Structures are given as structure tokens and as C-alpha cells.
Amino acid sequence: MLLLNYFGKVFGVSSNLRTICTILGAAKCSDFFKFDWKTQGWNLVVLAGAMLGGWFAVHFMSDPSNVQLHPATLYQLEQLGIDTPQGNLEPTTLFGNDVFASPKKIIFLLVGGLLIGFGSRYAGGCTSGHAIAGISNLQRQSLKAVIGFFIGGLIMAHFIFPLIFS
């Protein structure tokens, strides 16, 4: 963050979606994508580094066997019909390939993806951009966005999620 701020750049993962769409030719469909994407090449490198770093951390630096989930969490998952994670931290009911066998779950994925895309565009950035870059730059709108993301996450986890999986 210090280097990005020093060079006058703003960190944000969601802005890469615009750049990637422009590279793929979306400028033919919308003026929003008509810009010099080469000026955002540095941000694509940051995105690639984040993806590579995440892959490296998962495959070479993580050991989920030493993480214990709280019994209340396991009980709540069981009540929702979600399998208890075995050997890793994510339940296969939610994160396994069998998700693609259910039309209901595919619709949830598609609608959720559209809502996330719309929300990050409407909020002027994604959670990581606002929480990491915006707040570190003392931007009031980023603080408001992060509070909104947090409240939305609480509503989802406590009210909507149980409705979907009950």
C-alpha cells in the first residue's frame, strides 16, 4: 500500500474487471469500456500477484488440520443440512463441484455473482479496495462502504442464509 500510495496509484481488484472487459472488446458495446487499458497494466500485475500468492499460500503454506471449528458452528451447519468440513475448512455442500449438479445452486451462484458485480460497481469498488486502500487513505466514503458491507454480511449470515438452506 505504501508503494502504491507513493506512486499515486489506487489499489482495487474490481477495477480489473473493467480492464479485462476492455481487453476482450467490450468497448464495441459500451462507451464505459472505451479507455486506454494499458495505463492499468500495473493493476493487472497486482491482481495476478494476489492470485498467485493465494494459490501458493493454499498449496504450500496452509495446514487446516490445526484449525478447530467451534462446536456451535458445526451444529448450525448441521441444522442447515450442510456437511461438516472434513480435512479442510470448506464444506463440500457449498464449495465442492457437486454445487453444479443442482439448478437451484447454479441460480444462486449466478444471481449472487450479478449482485456482487453490481454492488461493487455501485459502491465504487469492492470490499478489498474500500477496506484496504480507501480506509488507509482516510476516505470517508470507503468507511461508509465497509460499514455497509459489514451490515450486509450480518444480514446475509443471520437471516437470508438460513432461509436459503432451511
C-alpha positions in Angstrom: 0.0 0.0 0.0 2.8 2.4 0.8 4.4 1.8 -2.6 1.1 2.2 -4.4 0.4 5.5 -2.5 3.9 6.7 -3.2 3.4 6.2 -6.9 -0.1 7.8 -6.9 -1.9 4.5 -7.6 -5.1 3.2 -6.0 -5.4 -0.4 -5.2 -8.6 -2.2 -6.3 -9.4 -5.6 -7.6 -12.8 -4.8 -9.1 -11.4 -2.2 -11.4 -9.6 -5.0 -13.1 -12.9 -6.3 -14.4 -13.4 -3.2 -16.4 -9.8 -3.6 -17.8 -10.3 -7.2 -18.7 -13.6 -6.5 -20.4 -12.0 -3.7 -22.4 -9.2 -6.1 -23.5 -11.8 -8.6 -24.6 -13.5 -6.0 -26.8 -16.4 -4.7 -24.6 -15.8 -1.2 -26.0 -17.8 -2.2 -29.0 -20.9 -2.5 -26.8 -20.5 0.4 -24.3 -18.6 3.7 -24.0 -17.8 2.8 -20.4 -15.2 0.4 -21.7 -13.5 2.9 -24.0 -10.3 3.9 -22.3 -6.6 3.2 -22.5 -6.4 -0.1 -20.7 -2.6 -0.1 -20.9 -2.5 2.5 -18.2 -4.0 -0.1 -15.9 -1.4 -2.8 -16.7 0.2 -2.4 -13.2 -3.2 -3.2 -11.6 -3.4 -6.5 -13.6 0.1 -7.4 -12.3 -1.2 -6.8 -8.7 -4.2 -9.0 -9.5 -2.0 -11.7 -10.9 0.3 -11.5 -7.9 -2.7 -11.7 -5.5 -4.0 -14.8 -7.3 -0.5 -16.4 -7.4 0.1 -15.6 -3.8 -3.3 -17.1 -2.8 -2.5 -20.3 -4.8 1.0 -20.5 -3.2 -0.4 -20.0 0.3 -3.1 -22.7 -0.1 -0.8 -25.3 -1.6 2.4 -24.7 0.3 1.7 -22.7 3.5 -1.6 -23.9 4.9 -2.4 -26.7 7.2 -6.1 -26.8 8.0 -5.7 -29.8 10.3 -4.6 -27.5 13.1 -7.8 -25.3 12.9 -10.7 -26.4 15.0 -14.2 -25.1 14.3 -16.4 -24.2 17.3 -19.0 -26.9 18.1 -21.8 -24.4 17.8 -20.7 -23.6 14.3 -20.7 -27.3 13.4 -24.1 -27.7 15.0 -25.5 -24.7 13.0 -24.1 -26.1 9.7 -25.7 -29.5 10.5 -29.1 -27.8 11.2 -28.9 -26.2 7.8 -28.1 -29.5 6.1 -24.5 -28.5 5.3 -21.9 -31.2 5.7 -19.3 -30.8 8.4 -15.9 -29.9 6.8 -13.6 -32.9 6.8 -9.9 -32.4 6.2 -10.3 -28.8 5.0 -12.3 -25.8 6.2 -14.9 -25.5 3.5 -18.0 -27.7 3.3 -18.3 -29.6 0.0 -22.0 -28.8 0.1 -21.2 -25.2 -0.6 -17.8 -25.3 -2.3 -17.5 -28.7 -4.0 -18.1 -29.5 -7.6 -21.5 -31.1 -6.7 -22.8 -27.5 -6.5 -23.0 -27.5 -10.3 -25.4 -30.5 -10.3 -28.2 -28.5 -8.7 -30.1 -25.9 -10.8 -31.1 -24.1 -7.6 -27.5 -23.7 -6.5 -26.4 -22.6 -10.0 -29.1 -19.9 -10.0 -27.9 -18.8 -6.5 -24.3 -18.6 -7.8 -25.4 -16.6 -10.9 -27.7 -14.2 -9.0 -25.1 -13.8 -6.3 -22.3 -13.0 -8.8 -24.5 -10.4 -10.5 -25.3 -8.8 -7.2 -21.7 -8.7 -6.2 -20.7 -7.2 -9.5 -23.5 -4.6 -9.4 -22.7 -3.8 -5.7 -19.0 -3.3 -6.2 -19.7 -1.1 -9.2 -22.4 0.9 -7.3 -20.2 1.3 -4.3 -17.3 2.5 -6.4 -15.2 -0.5 -5.5 -15.1 -3.9 -3.9 -14.6 -4.8 -0.2 -10.8 -5.1 -0.5 -10.5 -1.8 -2.3 -12.5 0.1 0.2 -11.3 -1.7 3.3 -7.6 -1.8 2.4 -7.0 1.2 0.2 -9.9 3.5 1.0 -9.7 3.4 4.7 -5.9 3.6 4.7 -6.3 6.8 2.7 -8.8 8.1 5.2 -11.6 8.2 2.7 -15.0 8.8 4.3 -16.9 7.1 1.5 -14.8 3.9 2.0 -15.6 3.8 5.7 -19.3 4.1 4.8 -19.0 1.4 2.2 -17.2 -1.0 4.6 -19.8 -0.4 7.3 -22.5 -1.2 4.6 -20.6 -4.4 3.5 -20.4 -5.5 7.1 -24.1 -4.9 7.8 -25.0 -6.7 4.6 -22.8 -9.6 5.6 -24.5 -9.8 9.0 -28.0 -9.7 7.4 -26.9 -12.5 4.9 -25.4 -14.7 7.6 -28.1 -14.4 10.2 -31.3 -14.1 8.1 -31.0 -14.8 4.4 -28.6 -17.8 4.6 -30.8 -19.8 6.9 -33.8 -19.1 4.6 -31.9 -20.4 1.6 -30.6 -23.6 3.2 -33.6 -24.5 5.5 
